[in-house]
Amino acid sequence: MLHFPLFEKTGQTLLEGQRLFSTRIAERANGIAKADVLELGCGNGEQALWLASTQAPRSYHGIDLYPPHVEHARQEAGRRGIDATFAVDDSQKLTSVADESADVVLCIESAHHYPDKPAFLRQVRRALRPGGRFAIADFTTRGGNPSKFERLIDTYCWTGLQWQEELADAGLVVDFSEDMSEGLQRGLEEVRGTLAKSGGLRTWVAGFLGDRLVAYYLSDLKGDRSYHLFTGFRE
Ligand SMILES: C[S@@+](CC[C@H](N)C(=O)[O-])C[C@H]1O[C@@H](n2cnc3c(N)ncnc32)[C@H](O)[C@@H]1O
């Protein structure tokens, strides 16, 4: 999975924290059992495969801009015998997705990559059936200017208030929002203790680089960045 872990218990692994987060998101979307689910920016599909295999949706379709991620997701779905489909697509265009084809749209930690977020929200609305639900979780800014690193890797964050306004403008009604920064900080702190304590040189190097990355994310979350979840429905 390619998103932050949520804290539940001391000694939890990165994957446990990430699965907890994914399950929480599905719950906040009022559950995805028997639903046609569309996940935008699904990454390597690990979250999709986890939710598709544990939450009994009617169908689960993930899209991502990066073809190797989609290839990985397809291969793993086949290898593990999980009923989920994947396509290369852009969340701001969604050319592969029919109008009103989803009961639930999920987008986790991907929207900060989208320069045209209003176009993305229009696509969320178009893909949802009337009454269908969405859950969007992502980095938000507390209002400062983007850091050098963010400009370097092309990320675009809104404030929580901007999200609320833009979702309303797109015809999406928010019925729950949560600042998840604290739970995710605790999840990241817990992970730092578990990264590659044993194994060979490659494992140690991966653990060291992972630790640096986690340290960066932690400083970011304690600084100008926060992390929000918005859920709601299409009128
Ligand atoms: C941090 S990963 C999150 C992946 C997944 N949602 C998860 O939680 O495991 C962000 C993903 O967004 C994808 N992405 C970036 N821009 C995109 C776009 N315009 N349309 C679709 N996916 C995009 C990236 O390729 C990457 O896989």
The ligand as an SDF file (V2000), in Angstrom:
LIG
                    3D

 27 29  0  0  0  0  0  0  0  0999 V2000
    0.6670    7.9540   -2.7220 C   0  0  0  0  0  0  0  0  0  0  0  0
    0.0460    6.9620   -4.0260 S   0  0  0  0  0  0  0  0  0  0  0  0
   -1.4700    6.3570   -3.3010 C   0  0  0  0  0  0  0  0  0  0  0  0
   -1.9130    5.0760   -3.9200 C   0  0  0  0  0  0  0  0  0  0  0  0
   -3.1640    4.4200   -3.3170 C   0  0  0  0  0  0  0  0  0  0  0  0
   -4.3020    5.3320   -3.3310 N   0  0  0  0  0  0  0  0  0  0  0  0
   -2.9400    3.9100   -1.9240 C   0  0  0  0  0  0  0  0  0  0  0  0
   -3.5250    4.4890   -1.0030 O   0  0  0  0  0  0  0  0  0  0  0  0
   -2.2010    2.9470   -1.7370 O   0  0  0  0  0  0  0  0  0  0  0  0
   -0.5270    8.1970   -5.2040 C   0  0  0  0  0  0  0  0  0  0  0  0
   -0.9070    7.6000   -6.5600 C   0  0  0  0  0  0  0  0  0  0  0  0
   -1.5680    8.6040   -7.3410 O   0  0  0  0  0  0  0  0  0  0  0  0
   -1.2490    8.3470   -8.7040 C   0  0  0  0  0  0  0  0  0  0  0  0
   -1.5630    9.5230   -9.5400 N   0  0  0  0  0  0  0  0  0  0  0  0
   -0.8920   10.6970   -9.6190 C   0  0  0  0  0  0  0  0  0  0  0  0
   -1.4960   11.5270  -10.4800 N   0  0  0  0  0  0  0  0  0  0  0  0
   -2.5940   10.8610  -10.9670 C   0  0  0  0  0  0  0  0  0  0  0  0
   -3.6430   11.1950  -11.8720 C   0  0  0  0  0  0  0  0  0  0  0  0
   -3.6890   12.4030  -12.4800 N   0  0  0  0  0  0  0  0  0  0  0  0
   -4.6040   10.2750  -12.1110 N   0  0  0  0  0  0  0  0  0  0  0  0
   -4.5660    9.0600  -11.5190 C   0  0  0  0  0  0  0  0  0  0  0  0
   -3.6010    8.6910  -10.6440 N   0  0  0  0  0  0  0  0  0  0  0  0
   -2.6300    9.5800  -10.3670 C   0  0  0  0  0  0  0  0  0  0  0  0
    0.2260    7.9970   -8.6610 C   0  0  0  0  0  0  0  0  0  0  0  0
    0.6340    7.3030   -9.8370 O   0  0  0  0  0  0  0  0  0  0  0  0
    0.2770    7.1250   -7.4000 C   0  0  0  0  0  0  0  0  0  0  0  0
    0.1050    5.7770   -7.7130 O   0  0  0  0  0  0  0  0  0  0  0  0
  1  2  1  0
  2  3  1  0
  2 10  1  0
  3  4  1  0
  4  5  1  0
  5  6  1  0
  5  7  1  0
  7  8  2  0
  7  9  1  0
 10 11  1  0
 11 12  1  0
 11 26  1  0
 12 13  1  0
 13 14  1  0
 13 24  1  0
 14 15  1  0
 14 23  1  0
 15 16  2  0
 16 17  1  0
 17 18  1  0
 17 23  2  0
 18 19  1  0
 18 20  2  0
 20 21  1  0
 21 22  2  0
 22 23  1  0
 24 25  1  0
 24 26  1  0
 26 27  1  0
M  CHG  2   2   1   9  -1
M  END
$$$$
